[in-house]
Amino acid sequence: MLAISPFLSFAIGLSYSFIVEDPWAALIMWYLFPIGFIIGLIMLLVGIFKKKEIENIM
């Protein structure tokens, strides 16, 4: 989450800014970082709790 989300939001933000030719468009990375972080956190928590459920069944 912390390693991938900032890099991905930075890369997408700068790419989008380059495509639309507006330097202020790079600020989209401020919206993409929290979204990517929350999605990563949810995936991590689901993986942790699902693993515990599988261990309890066996």
C-alpha positions in Angstrom: 0.0 0.0 0.0 2.6 2.5 1.1 5.1 1.5 -1.6 2.8 1.2 -4.6 0.0 3.7 -4.1 2.2 6.9 -4.0 4.2 5.8 -7.1 1.1 4.8 -9.0 -0.8 8.1 -8.2 2.3 10.1 -9.1 2.8 8.3 -12.4 -0.9 8.5 -13.4 -1.1 12.2 -12.3 1.9 13.3 -14.4 0.8 11.2 -17.4 -2.7 12.7 -17.3 -1.2 16.2 -16.9 1.0 15.6 -19.9 -1.9 14.4 -22.0 -4.2 17.3 -21.3 -1.3 19.8 -21.3 -2.3 21.4 -18.1 0.2 21.4 -15.2 -2.6 21.8 -12.6 -4.1 18.5 -13.8 -1.3 16.7 -12.0 -3.1 17.5 -8.7 -5.3 14.5 -9.5 -2.7 12.5 -7.7 -4.0 14.0 -4.4 -7.3 12.2 -5.1 -5.8 9.0 -6.4 -3.4 8.3 -3.5 -6.1 8.0 -0.7 -8.3 5.9 -3.0 -5.4 3.5 -3.8 -4.4 3.4 -0.1 -8.0 2.6 1.1 -8.4 -0.1 -1.6 -5.1 -1.6 -0.5 -6.0 -1.5 3.1 -9.4 -3.2 2.5 -7.7 -5.9 0.4 -5.1 -6.5 3.2 -7.8 -6.7 5.9 -9.9 -9.1 3.8 -6.9 -11.3 3.3 -6.1 -11.4 7.0 -9.6 -12.2 8.1 -10.2 -14.7 5.4 -7.0 -16.5 6.3 -8.1 -16.7 9.9 -11.5 -18.2 8.9 -9.7 -20.9 6.8 -7.4 -21.8 9.7 -10.4 -22.1 12.0 -12.2 -24.5 9.6 -9.2 -26.9 9.3 
